[in-house]
């Protein structure tokens, strides 16, 4: 299908959102930005929280698709996670349904399957069909998001690609990240593929670059037309020299979710 002309990019002031603001336009997308905090350099961005149903409906009005990156991206108290990542996501899908938008790309996470054991050397890569095994309330909310996307496809015909993002940073910052790193340029390529592939229904894909040390299978993402170009191996020697390999039997050694399975970093509300 042709590239959607206008996208609503939620979470535009966040880490991944900031990277995508610069990279998605090169793929032919015009961006409408939304966040609960001001977006630097974007005075026209919509300032709205996911609890504001009227503002969400106005924000999606007239767009061709939504890339949903907003919400809490680390562990937090259950009530906070539910408000942002469960109730807020429902509000977004209702706005999408009410305004007739037909495609969403949902930022899921490796933490939806965080307690999945990583493959040992020589074992098959983890398939996208691996059962949900969330490692946190945050990961649990991403399981809900994938299921909500399935419901809105089955009941309302709204297509979604749920992208289980590994770690999207300009470069990997840990040895574990060598296996799950998604370069910003590859992230934009994957989101573009998710926005333009035909007949996706509700499709879940893994989101990482073409990493030599990959833990999970990218075949479902490749089937959308995703063509990753980057590999974390370029950073491996330096990171291993600085940090060493994860201790055998440690969370970073055992699980896709790494340290989230034991002591997840905590989210702090943005400063007013």
C-alpha positions as CSV (number, residue, x, y, z in Angstrom):
1,X,0.0,0.0,0.0
2,X,1.2,3.6,-0.5
3,X,2.9,5.3,2.4
4,X,0.4,7.0,4.7
5,X,0.6,10.7,4.1
6,X,0.0,12.0,7.6
7,X,0.9,10.1,10.7
8,X,0.0,10.8,14.3
9,X,3.2,10.1,16.3
10,X,2.3,9.8,20.0
11,X,5.1,10.0,22.6
12,X,6.9,12.4,20.3
13,X,9.0,13.9,23.1
14,X,10.2,10.5,24.3
15,X,13.4,8.7,23.5
16,X,12.2,6.7,20.4
17,X,9.8,9.5,19.4
18,X,12.6,12.0,19.3
19,X,14.6,9.8,17.0
20,X,11.6,9.0,14.7
21,X,10.7,12.7,14.4
22,X,13.9,13.1,12.4
23,X,13.9,9.8,10.5
24,X,10.3,9.0,9.4
25,X,9.8,12.0,7.1
26,X,12.5,10.7,4.8
27,X,10.2,7.7,4.2
28,X,7.5,9.9,2.9
29,X,5.5,10.5,6.1
30,X,4.2,13.9,7.3
31,X,4.0,13.9,11.1
32,X,1.5,15.2,13.5
33,X,3.1,15.2,16.9
34,X,1.5,14.5,20.3
35,X,2.9,14.2,23.8
36,X,1.9,15.0,27.4
37,X,4.9,17.3,27.6
38,X,6.1,19.9,25.2
39,X,8.0,18.6,22.2
40,X,11.3,20.5,21.8
41,X,11.5,22.4,18.5
42,X,7.9,21.6,17.7
43,X,5.6,24.5,18.9
44,X,2.7,23.0,16.9
45,X,2.8,19.7,18.6
46,X,-0.4,18.7,20.4
47,X,0.0,18.8,24.2
48,X,-2.4,16.2,25.5
49,X,-2.5,13.2,27.9
50,X,-3.9,9.8,27.0
51,X,-6.6,10.4,29.6
52,X,-8.1,13.2,27.5
53,X,-10.4,11.4,25.1
54,X,-11.7,14.6,23.4
55,X,-8.1,15.7,22.6
56,X,-7.2,12.2,21.3
57,X,-10.1,12.2,19.0
58,X,-9.2,15.6,17.6
59,X,-5.6,14.5,17.3
60,X,-6.4,11.4,15.1
61,X,-9.0,13.3,13.0
62,X,-7.8,13.3,9.4
63,X,-4.7,11.2,9.8
64,X,-3.9,8.1,7.7
65,X,-2.3,6.1,10.5
66,X,-1.0,6.2,14.0
67,X,2.4,5.3,15.4
68,X,1.8,4.9,19.1
69,X,4.9,5.3,21.2
70,X,3.3,7.1,24.2
71,X,2.9,5.7,27.7
72,X,5.1,4.6,30.5
73,X,8.2,2.8,29.2
74,X,9.7,1.4,32.5
75,X,8.3,-0.2,35.6
76,X,6.0,1.8,37.8
77,X,3.2,1.3,40.3
78,X,0.4,-0.8,38.9
79,X,-2.2,2.0,39.0
80,X,0.1,4.3,37.0
81,X,0.8,1.6,34.4
82,X,-2.9,0.9,34.0
83,X,-3.8,4.5,33.6
84,X,-1.2,5.2,30.9
85,X,-0.7,1.9,29.1
86,X,-4.0,0.2,29.5
87,X,-6.8,2.8,29.8
88,X,-4.8,5.3,27.8
89,X,-4.3,2.8,25.0
90,X,-8.0,1.9,25.0
91,X,-8.8,5.6,24.7
92,X,-6.5,5.8,21.6
93,X,-8.1,2.9,19.9
94,X,-11.6,4.3,20.5
95,X,-10.5,7.6,19.0
96,X,-9.1,5.6,16.0
97,X,-12.3,3.7,15.6
98,X,-14.5,6.8,15.9
99,X,-12.5,8.7,13.3
100,X,-12.2,5.8,10.8
101,X,-8.4,5.5,10.9
102,X,-7.5,2.0,9.6
103,X,-3.8,1.4,10.6
104,X,-2.0,1.6,13.9
105,X,1.6,0.7,14.7
106,X,1.8,-0.2,18.4
107,X,5.1,0.0,20.3
108,X,5.1,-3.3,22.2
109,X,8.2,-4.6,23.9
110,X,10.5,-7.5,24.5
111,X,9.3,-7.2,28.1
112,X,6.0,-8.7,27.1
113,X,8.0,-12.0,26.8
114,X,10.8,-11.0,29.3
115,X,10.9,-14.2,31.2
116,X,11.4,-16.2,28.0
117,X,14.8,-17.9,28.1
118,X,17.3,-16.6,25.6
119,X,18.5,-19.3,23.1
120,X,21.8,-21.0,23.8
121,X,24.4,-21.2,21.1
122,X,23.1,-23.4,18.3
123,X,19.5,-23.3,19.5
124,X,16.7,-21.8,17.2
125,X,16.0,-18.2,17.6
126,X,13.0,-17.2,19.7
127,X,9.8,-17.1,17.4
128,X,7.3,-14.3,17.6
129,X,4.7,-16.9,18.6
130,X,6.4,-17.5,21.9
131,X,3.8,-17.2,24.7
132,X,3.5,-14.0,26.7
133,X,5.8,-14.1,29.8
134,X,5.9,-10.5,31.0
135,X,8.6,-9.5,33.4
136,X,7.0,-6.4,35.0
137,X,3.7,-4.6,35.2
138,X,5.1,-2.6,32.2
139,X,5.6,-5.9,30.3
140,X,2.1,-7.0,31.3
141,X,0.7,-3.8,29.8
142,X,2.3,-4.6,26.5
143,X,0.7,-8.0,26.5
144,X,-2.6,-6.2,27.0
145,X,-1.8,-3.9,24.2
146,X,-1.2,-6.7,21.8
147,X,-4.5,-8.4,22.8
148,X,-6.4,-5.1,22.5
149,X,-5.0,-4.7,19.0
150,X,-6.2,-8.2,18.1
151,X,-9.7,-7.3,19.5
152,X,-9.9,-4.1,17.4
153,X,-8.9,-6.0,14.3
154,X,-11.4,-8.9,14.9
155,X,-14.3,-6.6,15.9
156,X,-13.7,-3.4,14.1
157,X,-11.3,-4.1,11.2
158,X,-8.6,-1.8,12.4
159,X,-5.2,-3.2,11.4
160,X,-2.2,-3.1,13.8
161,X,1.4,-4.1,13.6
162,X,2.6,-4.6,17.2
163,X,6.4,-4.2,17.2
164,X,8.2,-5.8,20.2
165,X,11.0,-3.2,20.3
166,X,14.2,-4.5,21.8
167,X,16.4,-1.5,22.6
168,X,16.3,1.5,20.3
169,X,19.3,3.7,21.0
170,X,21.8,5.4,18.7
171,X,24.2,2.6,19.7
172,X,24.0,-0.3,22.1
173,X,25.1,0.5,25.7
174,X,25.4,-3.0,27.2
175,X,26.6,-6.5,26.2
176,X,23.0,-7.8,26.5
177,X,21.8,-5.1,24.1
178,X,24.0,-6.5,21.4
179,X,21.3,-9.2,21.0
180,X,18.3,-6.9,21.0
181,X,19.5,-3.6,19.6
182,X,17.3,-1.8,17.1
183,X,19.3,1.1,15.4
184,X,17.3,4.3,14.9
185,X,17.6,4.0,11.1
186,X,16.4,0.4,11.2
187,X,13.5,1.4,13.6
188,X,12.3,3.9,11.0
189,X,12.6,1.2,8.3
190,X,10.6,-1.2,10.4
191,X,7.9,1.3,11.2
192,X,7.7,2.3,7.5
193,X,7.3,-1.4,6.5
194,X,4.6,-1.8,9.2
195,X,2.7,1.2,7.9
196,X,2.8,0.1,4.2
197,X,2.5,-3.7,4.2
198,X,-0.7,-5.0,2.8
199,X,-3.2,-7.1,4.7
200,X,-1.5,-7.2,8.1
201,X,-4.7,-7.7,10.2
202,X,-3.0,-7.9,13.6
203,X,0.6,-8.9,13.2
204,X,3.2,-9.1,16.0
205,X,6.8,-8.7,14.9
206,X,10.2,-8.6,16.7
207,X,12.0,-5.3,16.4
208,X,15.7,-5.4,16.2
209,X,18.5,-4.9,13.7
210,X,20.3,-7.6,11.8
211,X,22.5,-8.4,14.8
212,X,25.1,-11.2,14.7
213,X,24.2,-12.1,18.3
214,X,20.4,-12.0,17.7
215,X,18.2,-13.9,20.1
216,X,14.9,-13.7,18.3
217,X,13.6,-14.5,14.9
218,X,12.9,-11.5,12.5
219,X,11.1,-13.5,9.8
220,X,7.7,-12.0,10.5
221,X,9.1,-8.5,10.3
222,X,11.0,-9.4,7.1
223,X,7.7,-10.6,5.6
224,X,6.4,-7.1,5.9
225,X,9.2,-5.8,3.8
226,X,11.5,-4.8,6.6
227,X,15.2,-4.8,5.4
228,X,17.5,-4.1,8.4
229,X,20.9,-2.8,7.5
230,X,22.7,-2.4,10.8
231,X,24.4,-4.9,13.1
232,X,25.4,-4.4,16.7
233,X,28.6,-6.4,16.2
234,X,30.4,-3.2,15.3
235,X,30.2,-2.3,19.0
236,X,30.8,-5.7,20.5
237,X,34.5,-5.7,21.1
238,X,34.4,-2.3,22.9
239,X,31.5,-3.2,25.1
240,X,32.8,-6.7,26.1
241,X,36.2,-5.2,26.9
242,X,34.5,-2.6,29.2
243,X,31.8,-4.7,30.8
244,X,32.7,-8.3,30.3
245,X,30.2,-11.0,29.5
246,X,27.1,-11.2,31.7
247,X,27.8,-13.7,34.6
248,X,26.5,-17.2,33.8
249,X,23.0,-17.6,35.4
250,X,22.4,-13.9,35.8
251,X,19.2,-12.3,34.5
252,X,21.1,-10.7,31.6
253,X,22.5,-14.1,30.7
254,X,19.2,-16.1,31.0
255,X,16.3,-14.0,29.9
256,X,15.1,-11.8,27.0
257,X,14.1,-9.2,29.6
258,X,17.4,-9.2,31.3
259,X,17.5,-7.1,34.5
260,X,13.8,-6.3,34.2
261,X,13.1,-9.8,35.5
262,X,14.9,-9.0,38.8
263,X,15.2,-5.2,39.4
264,X,13.6,-3.2,36.7
265,X,14.4,0.5,36.4
266,X,11.6,2.7,37.7
267,X,9.8,5.4,35.8
268,X,9.6,8.9,37.1
269,X,6.9,11.3,36.0
270,X,8.2,14.1,33.8
271,X,8.8,17.4,35.5
272,X,5.9,19.9,35.2
